[in-house]
Amino acid sequence: MNDALADTPQSAQQTLYALITQGRLAEAEKLAAGSRGRFPADAEIARLHAIALLQLGRPAEAHAALLDAQRLAPDSIEVLCNLGSVLLAAGDAVSAVATLEHARKLAPAHPAVLNGLGNAHRAAGDLAGAREAYAAGTRAAPDYVGAWLNLAAAELALGDHAGAERDARHALTLAPGHPEGLLLLGHVLGAQGRHAEAETAYAAGMRASPRDARFPYQLGLAAEEQKKFAFAAEAHAHALSLDPNLHHALGQLVFLRRQLCDWRDLDALSASLRARVDAGAPGIAPFGFLSEPADAAAQLRCARNAARDVEANAAPLRARLAWKHTSPAEDSELRVGFASNGFGRHPTGLLTVAMFEALRDAGVHVELFATTADDGSDIRTRLRSAAHAFHDCAGDSALALAQRIRARDIEILVDLRGWGGGNIADTLALRPAPVQVGWLAYPGTTGAPWIDYAIADRIVLPDAMRAHFSERIAWLPRCFQPSDPTRVVGDPPSRRACGLPEQGIVYACFNNSYKINPATLERLLSVLRAVPDSVLWLLSGPERADERLRMEAQRRGVAPERLVFMAKQPHAGYLARYRHADLFLDTAPYGAHTTASDAIWAGCPVLTVAGGTFASRVAASLNHHLGLPQLIASDGTAFVDAATCLGRDATARAALRAELAERRQDSGLFDMHAFARDFAMLLRGMASRRRAGLPPAAIE
């Protein structure tokens, strides 16, 4: 029947328009192929054939058909627009830009040309060019909502939050309730830290498009930022009900359940999460995955999955930037940058400040790039004084931060964030420094091609785990974790004021609630059962986490009042409270890191098990380098036995505490001048290899 309608080019075109509009693509393709044989000089039939082929998933054939159409009608705007789209879909952004620039010369104010050109520029990594094209598109068609949204998205990527918000809101005045407009507005508000307003935008998007899983997912992220964890978990669960393949929502849901100590269906959810990581699923946050019962190989897979997406987004812009890193002379000053969101009263700042003060005296030029606003803390002040240059980078886009680092001629850039959030991964993927290093803040491999080295020690990262790190390892001859030996451990409030009984053993575990899982809790409760006059002192968790842990203890035969919870305290008050603790009991598979260092500095021994991942071995490294290997249990049974024996033996506890005090002074664990010298030696080794034209390799 269709062949009978195609007596003229015009009738063929009309039928093809109808078939494509109706989604009858196979029929359209068949008719177009026949009509092209009958009317070989008709460019529009060739163009419509290409559209049918493209929608049928045959891009190479669509490209060939469009080239024929272009040969027949070289100045056809429609052909050029379609050709640009096909080239863009094929990943050839450079050719797409050239094609659409030609179309723009022919039709300078054509909205489709300008928006297609903006898309091509963005895919090519030219954000400024994209913004210019989209802005021209809004002038050409002031009522075209898509142009305003594209412009706002480009402004957001460039870090122009005010412009992005203005234009996203303008789009919503043109089309109130537009789902994509609400989604983008939420992103813009979130980028400014206005998470409650972002939540409102996403909630409006849910009402406008109730079957779109992106809205409850983003709503959950905004709620997390506001510490509304139960609400966030419900939002992620809803997103998964709409789209079971929304892998990142599952990752967030599992991590939130762990924070809330809400273990409903946790085994099944965790198993699904691990299976998705094994299958290469994108979007699962590596930081949250550290708490899963997964080995180092699975953690590497998760990190690589995440890095793959970041790398794909960064590659076009990195290619466009084409930064060339010159090699300084061998005797040139070593310029090292450190980037972090923790340069303040944050675990990263608390651990590193004294080391940075010492590193300045070790002959290294140190620059710190802080991605969060000044918190007014004494730690921030000390960090600012310790560095040769301190850069306040809060609010910088990934590109702006990379450009700032690049402008400082940094030879080695140390990532003090990893997969812990923020835009540092997006920045480092642009390669602002010739040598890039992961250290301290993220306890695992980044799996990222833009990180050359990881700094570790041989206890936290033994040879058996080395194959599961994508980086070359730079080995410190001491514990990889620094600390601040200037801290004063003051006198705590009374036991009664802390909620503790006047008598009896106090086992402490001030790790975050997501590190306490059913197996860890059972191990801790086993100790309480064996030492009847003991209590377990925990850090208070979010929302109903404390209540859930007490209910679980009661279900397992331990009186709930034997779990005592400490509200979060200012650092000095928190540190002082360790004086009431007899023994710190570690968690698994994500163990104590900063809290272990804090406990040891405050005089409280830490009992741990050295697990099979970096995150499970930090306390073991601290104990080893402290000279107390007897506090590294071989397994869970030995852990319970050791905790029980110490709980029953006051003499052994006193001797252990005295030995810890002695080792704290003479082990070198808290000698930050020696740490800085060893750290500087590693950095110089990296620089020497690079200056000699050698690739990264293990350094000892």
N, C-alpha and C positions, 0 to 999 in steps of 0.2 A: 504493500500500500504506500509505504514511504517513497519508493522509487517512482511511483506514478505521480506523486506530488512534485517531484524534482525536475519538472520540464524546463524550468528556467533557473538561473542562479538565485533570483530573488525568492522563488518558491522553496528552493532548497534551504536557503538561509532561514526563512520563516519557520520551516518545519524543524530545523535544527535548534533554533531558539526555544521552541515549544518543548522539544524532547529534553533538552538540557534543563530547562526550568522545572519540568516534571520529574527530574531525576532518572529518566529512562536513558541512562548513559550508554549502555551497550547498543541500543538501537540507534542512538545519535552517532556513535562512532562508526557503526556500519554504514549508515546513510552518508556521513561525511566522507568516508573513504571512497565510496562509489561516486559521490558528487565531485570530488576532486579530480577523479579520472575523466568525468564528463565536462567539468568546467575548470581546467587546469590553470587558467589565468585569474581566477577569482580568489583574492586574498582573504576575504571575509570567511569563505567556506574553510580555507586552510586554518584560519584562526579558531573557528568554532570546533574544527576537528581537534586542534590542540587542547582546547578547554575540556572536551570530552575525554581525551586521552589522559590529561592530567588528573581529572577527577576519578578516573579508573585506576590510578596508581601506575601509570606508564609514562614517567617524566621524560625519559630519553626520547621516546617517540613524539611526545608533545613538543619538546625542544626542536626537533627536526621539522615538525609541521610549522612552527612559528618562524623558523628561519626561512622556510619557503614563503610564508606570508610576508615576511619582511622584504624578501627579494622582489615580491610582486608589488608591495606597497611600502616602500622604505620610509615614508613620512606618516604612516598611520599611527596615530597616538594609541589607539586600542591595541594594535599589534605590539608596539614598543612596551606598553604597560604590562601586557601579558608575558612578553619575553623577559622583562625584568623580574617578574614574579617567578617564572620558571627557573631562571638563573639563580635567584635567591634561594629557592627551594633546593636547588642542587648544590648549594654551598659556595657558589661562585659570586661572592658579594662584589668583588672588584668589577667584574663584567656587568653585573646588574647596575652598579652605579654609573658606569659609562653609558649603558643603554638608556637609562632614565635621564641622565644629563642631556643626552641627545634629544630625548622627548621634550625636556624642559625648554630647550632652545626653540623648538617648534611651537610649543604651547606654554609660555612662561607662567600662566596663571591657571593651569589645569589642575584641579584638586587631586585627582587620582594620580597624576604624575608626581605631584609634590609629596604626597603621602607615601607613595611607593619609593620615591627617592629617599625620603627620610628613613624608611625601613631598611633600604639598602645601605645607607651610610651607617646606620646603627649596627647592622650585621658586620660591616667592615671595620668596626671599632672606632668610627668617627662620630663621637657623641655630639660634638659641636656642629658638625655638618648636618647631623640628623635634626638637631634643634632648629637650625636655620631653615631647613626644608619644611619641617612641620609648621613653624611660625608662618612661613610663606603660604602654606596650605590654609591656615586659619584666616589669613587676609583674603585669600582667593575665594573661600567659602566660609564666611563667618558663622553660619548656622550648622556647619558640619561637626557633629559631636566627636566623631572619631579623630578629626584633626586636633581638636583641643586635648583629647586624652593622650594622643601620641606625643604632643608637645609636653604635656605635664610629665609623662613617663621619662622623656629625654631629660627634662630639667631635674627630675628626681635622681636619675643616674649621674648627673653632673654635680649633684650636691646642692642645687638651687632649690631649697625646700620652700622658700617663700613663693617663688615663681610657680613651682609645681602645685602648691596648694591653691594659689589663685586660679590657675588654669583648670585644675580638676573641679573646683567649685563652679567655675564658669560653665564647664561642660554640663554640670548637674543643673544649672539654671536653664540650660537649653533642653535638657531631657531629665526632668526630676525622676529619681528612683532608678536611673540607668545602672544596671548591675556592675558593668565594668568601671563606670565612674565611681561608684561607691567603693569598689575593691581598691582602686587606685588611690582614692582619698584616704582610705584606711592605711595604706602603705606609707603615704606621705606623712600622715600624722604620727604613725609609729616611728618613722625615721627621725622625728623631732622629739621623741620621748613622750608624746602626748597619747599615752596608751588608752586612757579612759575614753578619749574622743575617737580614737581608732576603733575601739570596741563598739562604740555607738554606730560608726559607719558600717562595720561588718554586720552588726545586727540588722541594720536597715537593708543591707544586701541580702541577708537571709530571708527577710520578708519579701523582697522583690524577686528573688530567685531561690525558692525554698529547696529545690533539688540540686543546687550547685554546692558540691562538697567543699569548695574552696572557702566559702564564707564561714562555716563553723570551724574549719581548721584555723583560719586566720583569727577568728574570734578567740579560739583557745590560746593562740600565741599571745594575743593582747592581754588576755586574762592572766596568763602566766607572769607576764611582766609586772602585773599588779599584785602578784602573790595570791591570786584567787585560784588555788590549785584544784580544788574539787570542781568548781565551775568549769575550769579549763579542761579537766579530764572528761567531763560530760560533753563538752563541745567537740573534743577529738573523737570520742566514741560515736557521736552523731555523724561527724564527717565520714567515719569509716562505714557507718550503716548506709550512707549514700554512695560511697565509692570504696569498696573493700580493697581496691588496689592503691589507695592513697597511703603509700608506705610510710611517709614521714609522719602522718597522723598516728599510725600505730606506734612508731618510735616514741612520739611525745606522750601518748597514752600510757605506755608501759612505764616510762620514766616518772610520770606524774603519780601513777599508782604506787610506785616505790617511794616517792617522797611522802605520800600520804599514809604509807604503811597499810594501804588498802590492797590486800593480796587476793581479792576475788579473781578467779580465773587466771591468776598470774602465770602459772606454769604453762598453760595453753597459749597465752598471749606471748610469753617470752619465746616459746618454741616456734611460733609463727614468725616472730621478729627475726630469730636466728636463721630460720629457713629462707627468709627473704634476703637477708644479707648474703647467704651462700649462693643465692640465685642471681646476685648482682643488682638487686633492687636499689634504685637511686633514692636520695632524700632522707635516709635514716641517719640521725645525728650521731657521730662517733662518740661524743662525750657521754651521752646517755647510755650508749651501748657498753661502756666500760663497766657498768653495774650488772651486766648480764652474765650468766654462767657460761661464758664463751672463752675459748683459748686465744692465745696470741695470734694464731693464724687467722681466726675469724675476725679479730679486731683489725688486722691488716686489711682484710677484705672489705670491712665496713668503711675504713678510712679511704681506701682506694675508690670505692663507689662514690663517696662524697667528693673526693678530689677530682674525679672524672668530670663531674658536672661543673665544678668551679673552673677547671682547666678549659673546658669547651667554651664557657662564657668569656674567659679572659683572653684566649688565644688571638682572636681578631684584633683586639685593642693592643695587645702586646706586640703583635706584628706591625701594627701601624706606628706605635711609639718607636720601635726599632732602636731601643737604647743600646749604645755601645759602651761597654765598660773597659776603660783603659787600665793597663796594669802599671801600678806605681813601681818605682825602683825598690830593690830589695831592702834598702835601709830607710825607706820612707816611714813616716809616722803611721801607725795602724789606727784607722778610724772605724769604730764599731758602734752600731746603732742597736738599740733595744726597743721593741714596740710592744705595748701592752695596754690593756684596759684596767690593769690593777696597780697603777702607780699612785697609791694612796693608802688609806687604811683598809687594805684588802690583803688576803693571804700572800699574793705575789709581792706587794710592796713590803709587807712585814718580813718576809723571808730574805729579800734581796737588798734592802737599804744599806745594811752594814757592809755587804760585799761590794756594792757600788762605791761606797766611801773608800774602801781599801783598793779597789781596782784603779781608781784615779791615781793612786800612788804607785801602781805597778807599771806605769809608762804606757797606758792605753788611753787614747782619746775616746771618751764615752759620750754618746748623745742618746737621750731618752725621748721616745715619741709616745706621748700619753693620749690614748683615744677616748678617755673620759674626762669630764670637767673636774676642776680642782675641788677637792672635798674639804679643803681648809685644814687638813690634818697635819700633825707634826711629821708624819711619814712623808707626805708630799713635799713639805718644806725641806726635809733632809735629802730627799731624792733630787730636788731641784738644785741644791747646793753641791751634791756629789757629782753631778754631770757637768761636763764642759759646756754642753748646751742642752736645754730642756725645752721640748716643743709641745705646746698645748694643741692637740689635734682633734679635740672633741667636735663632732659634727662634720669632719672631713669625709667626703666620699672616698671610695676605694682608690679612685684615680687621683684625687687631690692628695691623699696621704702618700701614695706612691711617688707623686711628683715632688712632694716635700722631702721625702727621704732621698730621692735621686739628686735633688739640688744640693744636698749636704755632702755629696761625694763619699758616701758610706761604703766601705770595702766589705765589711761583714755585718749582716743584719740578723739579729737574734730575735726569733719569734717567741714572745713570752705569753702567748695565748693559745696557739694551735686551734683545735676545734672547739674552743670554749665559747664561741660566739663573737659577735661583732663582724667587722668587715676586714679583719687582718688577713685572713686567708685570701680574700679577693684582691687585697693589695699585694701580697707577696707573690701571687700568681702572675703579676705584671712584671716581676723581676726588677725591682728598683735597685737591688744591690747584686754584685757579681757572686757573692757567697752568702747563702741563707741557711740559718741554723735553727733547729727546734730545741728548746730547753725548758725544763722545770714545770711550766704551768699545765701542759697537757701530758698526762702520764701514759704515753703510748706512742706508736708510730703515727705520723701524719698521713702516710701513704701518698704523699704529694710529690710530684716531680719537681716542684719549685723549692723544696727543702733538701739541701745537700747533706747536712750533718744532723745528727742528734747527739746531745751531750748526756752521758750516763756514767755509771760506775759498774763494776763487774758483779756486784751483788744484785742491784736492781735490774740489771740487764745481763744475765749470764749467757754464755756462748750458745746454749740450747735455744735461746729465744732470738738470737741475732738474725736468723734467716727470716724472721717475721717482722723485720723493720726495713722499710724502703730506703732509709737514709744510711749513709756511712756513719759509723759510730766514732765519736771522739771521746776517749775514755779518760775520766778524771781518776787520779790515784787515791781519791778520797770519796766520801759520800757526795753524790751529785747535788744534794740539796743544801743550800746555805742557810744561815739563820742570823738573828740579830742578838749578839751577846751583850748588848747594852741594856737590855730590858731588865727591869727590877721586878722581882716577884714579891709582892707585898703581902700583908696579912689579910686573910680572908674573913668574911663574916663568920659568925659562930655556926656550928653544925646545925643547930636548931633553925637559924635564920636561912640556911640553905635547904631546909626541908629534910635534913639527914637525921637519923637517930643519934643519940648521945654516945652510944657504944656500938661496937660491931665493925666488921670489915666493910670498906667502901670500894667496890669495883667501879671504875669509871669507863665510859665510852662516849666521848663528846664528838664522835663522827656525825656527819649529816644523816638524816633519817633515811635517805635513799640507799645508804650503805648497809642498812639493817634489813636483812631478808629472812625468810622463815628458817633457813638452815643456820644462819648466824645467831638468830634469837635463841634457837634451841641449844646451841653451844653455850651461849651466855647463861641461859636458864639452868643448864646442867651444872654449872659452877655454883649457882645460887642454891640448888638442891643439895649439893655436897657440903656447903658451908652455911649452916642454918642461920647464923646471926649476921649474914651479909646482906647488903643491898646493892643494886645496880643503878649507878648515877648516869643518866643519859641527857643529851642535849634535847631540849623540847623541839618537837617537829611542828609542821604547819597544820593548822585546822584541827582535825580530830585524830592526828597521828598518835599522840600520847595515849589517848583513850583506847585506840585500837591495840596498841602494844600491851597495855595493861589487861585488856580483855583476853588477848592471846596468851599472856602469861597465866592468867587464871584458868584458861581452858587447858593449859599444859601442867596444871598442878602447882603453880607458884603464886603466892598471895600477891595481888596486884599492887599493894602498897609497898612492896619491896622494889618496885621500879620508881625511882625518884627522878624528876625532870628539872633541869636547869634552864631557865629562860636565857635567851641570848644576852650576853653581857658586854659592856665595853672591854677592850682587850685586857687592860690591867686587872679588872675585877675577875674576868674569866681565868686569867693566868694564876691569880692568887688562890682560886678555889681548888687548884690541883693539890694544894697542901693538905686538903682533907681526903684525898684519894690515896688508897693503898696500892692499887695496881690498875693500870690502864689495859683494858681488854680490846684487842683489835678486831676488825670486821673482815669479811671476805665475800666476794672476790675483789672488792674495792676497799682497800685498807686506809688506815690513817696516814696522812701526809703531813700537812702543817700541824695538825693536832698532835701527832706523835712527837714532832720536834718541840712543840710547846710543852707537852707533858714532861719530856726528858729535861728540858731547860728548867722547869719548875720543880724537878726532883722526884717526879713520879715515874717509876719503871713502866715500860710498855711491853706487854707480851703479845707476840704475833706468830703467824705461820707464813713462811715464804711460799707464795703461790706460784702459778705458772704464767702470770702476766706482770708487766711493769707496775700497774696500779696496785697489785697485791703484794709488792715486795719492798715498798719504800720504808716501812718501819723496820724490816729486816736489814736493810742497808744501814739505817741509823744505828741499830743495835750492834751490827757487825763493826762499824767504824768507831762506835763508842767503846768497844771492847767488852760487850756483854752478850756473847753468842748464846748463852744459856737461856736467853729470853726469846730465841727463835725456835719455836716448837716444830717438830717434824711433820705433824698432822693435827687434825682436830682432836683426836683422843689425847695425844700428848699435851696439847694446849689446855684441855680441861684438867688433866692430871696436874700440870704445873701450877695452874691458877688455884686449884684446890689445895695443893700442898702449901703454897705460900699463904693462902687464906687461913690455914689451920696452924701456921707456925710463925708466931710473932718474932722469934729470934731470927729466923731466916729473912723475914721482911725487913727487919732493922738492918741486917747485914747487907742485904741487897741495896737498900736505900743509901747506905754509907758508901758502898762500892760505886754506885751510880754517881754520887757527889764527887768522888775522887776521879772517876773516869771523865766526868764532865770537864774537869779542870785540865787533865793531862793527855786526853786522847787526841786532841786536835780537831775534834768534830766541830767545835764552835770557834776555831781559830780562823777568822775571816781574812786576815792578812795572808796567811798561808793558802787559804782557798783562792784568794784573788791572784796570787802568784801562779798557782797551778792552772787556774782558769785562763790567765793571760798566755801561759805557755801553749795551751790548746789553740787559742785564737791565732797565735803567731804561727803555729804549725799549719793551720788552714790557709793563712795568708801566704806563707812561703810556698806551698804547693801551687796556689793560684798564680803567684808572681813568676813561678818557674814554668808556667804553662802546663801544669799537671792537673789531671782531673781529681775530684774529691776521692779520698781513700781513708781507711781507718787510721786514727791518730791516737797514740798513747803517750 
